[in-house]
Amino acid sequence: MPTCDQDEIAFELDETVYPLEAVQNAVYVFTDRAYVRVERSQPERLKVFLTVKAGAAPSARVELKGEFDNELIHQVLRQRISASNQKIREFIVTKALVSAQPSALVAAGAPAPAASAEPCPECVETAGPPPAAPQIDAALEKEIDRLLAEIESGDGAADPLGVSVPWEEAFGAKGKTEAKSEPKVKAPKAKASKAKRK
């Protein structure tokens, strides 16, 4: 139950429902409208204080609390989606990095050639086997390969909005007449001011 004084709203959150990271993300969204402070009141309990910035209407406090609750739900959902898509993001990044290496090096499993004869001290300390690619089931890998092949073989045939058509083809080069598909729209004339009427 939130408590309100004239300028501040205080309420507690259960950290098992709203993880600290989600609360911090929601707090960041509200830094332009309110001063926010988060304290740990008990284990797994967070106390949030929202202080409305100067110039806000008295009804803004109630609206601010409701908007904060909605933002908390939004941030928790973002965390869940991010966690559920983590494997596929890692796979796509790994695939992109591997495809950027020369094919002879990838096939041989050799490291990329060094730019200088002596590696930097930081590289020597962290040298070791490359990290293993994330494990992905065969169906997901097949779907990703299919999508990548579809993107690479795109010929623009399935482009209903004409996004892949160059500007010059769609609307003509500078100085030429405009494309017939685009009607000319005249800007409305401004009304004469009272000073001009006199």
Buried (B, 14 or more C-beta within 10 A) or exposed (E): EBEEEEBBBBBBBEBEEBBEEBBEBBBEBBEEBBEBEBEEEEEEEBBBBBBBEEEBEEEBBEEBBEBBBEBBEBBBEEBEEEEEEEBBEBBBEBBEEEEEEEEEEEEEEEEEEEEEEEEEEEEEEEEEEEEEEEEBEEEEEEEBEEEBEEEEEEEEEEEEEEEEEEEEEEBBEEEEEEEEEEEEEEEEEEEEEEEEEE
